[in-house]
Amino acid sequence: MRNGRARMDGMMSVEPSYIADCQARLGFDLLGGTWTSVVLYALRERPLRPGELRERIGGISHKVLTDTLRRLEHNGLVVRRRYAEAPPRVEYELTAPGRGLLEPIFALGRWAELYADDVLRAQEAREAREQAEAS
């Protein structure tokens, strides 16, 4: 958070201002991908091969998993290890920054356990109101 706000007493507040270059946005942007959190969570215990990841995750295509892993590697959240074997073996493992994202992922999971039903009910109620207004 680069910018504080001046208070009336001349001190800077620690209240963040979420502007375009705020570093906190990096975390939100990284976790904003549909599969990012799921892949990071799947790698929490140990390195995995892509096939193992697909089995563990379920519902993710080979292409989407590959794209997600490339993006995670590009951002330094996972490391790709290639072993010179026949056939070649590749594994993905969390880096320290990737492991550091597990805490907010766990927190979001706890939030979802508490409030997912409320959010879904609100969505359904809004859709029902919109349908009623359209008729």
C-alpha positions in Angstrom: 0.0 0.0 0.0 1.9 2.9 -1.2 -0.4 5.8 -0.4 -1.7 6.8 3.0 -4.2 9.5 3.7 -3.4 12.7 5.6 -5.4 13.2 8.7 -6.4 16.5 10.2 -3.6 16.3 12.8 -1.0 16.1 10.0 -0.2 12.4 10.5 -0.6 9.8 7.8 -3.2 7.2 8.4 -2.4 3.6 7.8 -5.7 3.1 6.0 -4.9 1.8 2.6 -6.0 3.4 -0.6 -6.7 0.8 -3.2 -5.3 2.6 -6.2 -4.1 1.1 -9.5 -0.6 0.5 -8.4 -1.3 -0.8 -4.8 0.7 -3.9 -4.0 -2.3 -5.5 -2.3 -4.0 -5.7 -5.7 -1.3 -8.2 -6.8 -2.7 -10.8 -4.4 -6.3 -10.2 -5.4 -5.3 -10.4 -9.1 -3.3 -13.6 -8.5 -6.2 -15.3 -6.7 -8.8 -14.0 -9.2 -8.2 -16.7 -11.7 -10.8 -19.5 -11.8 -8.4 -22.3 -11.2 -5.5 -20.6 -9.4 -6.6 -21.3 -5.9 -7.7 -24.8 -6.7 -4.3 -25.7 -8.2 -2.4 -24.1 -5.4 -4.5 -26.0 -2.8 -4.0 -29.3 -4.7 -0.2 -28.8 -4.4 -0.3 -28.0 -0.7 1.0 -31.4 0.5 3.7 -32.3 -2.1 4.9 -31.9 -5.6 2.5 -33.5 -8.2 2.7 -34.5 -11.8 0.1 -32.9 -14.2 -1.9 -36.1 -14.4 -2.0 -36.4 -10.6 -3.2 -32.8 -10.4 -6.0 -33.4 -12.9 -7.1 -36.5 -10.9 -7.0 -34.6 -7.6 -8.8 -31.5 -9.0 -11.4 -33.1 -11.3 -13.3 -31.1 -13.9 -10.2 -29.3 -15.3 -9.1 -29.8 -18.9 -5.5 -30.6 -19.8 -5.3 -27.2 -21.6 -6.7 -25.2 -18.8 -4.4 -27.0 -16.3 -1.4 -26.4 -18.5 -2.3 -22.7 -18.9 -2.8 -22.3 -15.2 0.5 -24.0 -14.3 2.3 -21.8 -16.8 0.8 -18.7 -15.3 1.6 -19.8 -11.8 5.2 -20.6 -12.8 5.5 -17.2 -14.6 4.4 -15.5 -11.3 6.8 -17.5 -9.2 4.2 -19.4 -7.3 5.2 -22.9 -8.5 8.3 -24.4 -9.8 8.4 -26.9 -12.7 10.9 -29.7 -12.3 11.7 -31.9 -15.3 13.4 -35.2 -14.7 15.6 -36.8 -17.4 13.9 -40.2 -17.4 12.3 -42.3 -20.1 9.6 -41.3 -20.4 10.3 -37.8 -19.1 8.7 -36.8 -15.9 7.5 -33.4 -14.8 6.4 -32.3 -11.4 5.1 -29.0 -10.0 5.8 -27.8 -6.5 4.8 -24.7 -4.6 7.4 -22.0 -4.0 7.6 -20.0 -0.8 5.3 -17.3 -2.3 2.9 -20.0 -3.5 2.8 -21.6 -0.1 2.2 -18.1 1.4 -1.0 -17.9 -0.6 -2.4 -21.0 1.1 -3.3 -18.9 4.2 -5.7 -16.6 2.3 -7.0 -19.6 0.4 -7.8 -21.4 3.6 -9.4 -18.2 5.0 -11.6 -17.9 1.9 -12.6 -21.6 2.2 -13.6 -21.0 5.8 -15.6 -17.9 4.7 -17.3 -20.0 2.0 -18.3 -22.7 4.5 -20.0 -20.0 6.6 -21.6 -17.9 3.9 -21.9 -19.7 0.6 -25.5 -20.7 1.2 -26.4 -17.0 2.0 -24.7 -15.8 -1.2 -26.5 -18.4 -3.3 -29.8 -17.6 -1.7 -29.3 -13.9 -2.4 -28.4 -14.7 -6.1 -31.5 -16.8 -6.5 -33.7 -14.2 -4.9 -32.3 -11.5 -7.2 -32.8 -13.7 -10.3 -36.4 -14.4 -9.2 -37.1 -10.7 -8.8 -35.6 -9.9 -12.2 -37.7 -12.7 -13.8 -40.8 -11.4 -12.1 -40.1 -7.8 -13.3 -39.5 -9.0 -16.8 -42.9 -10.8 -17.0 
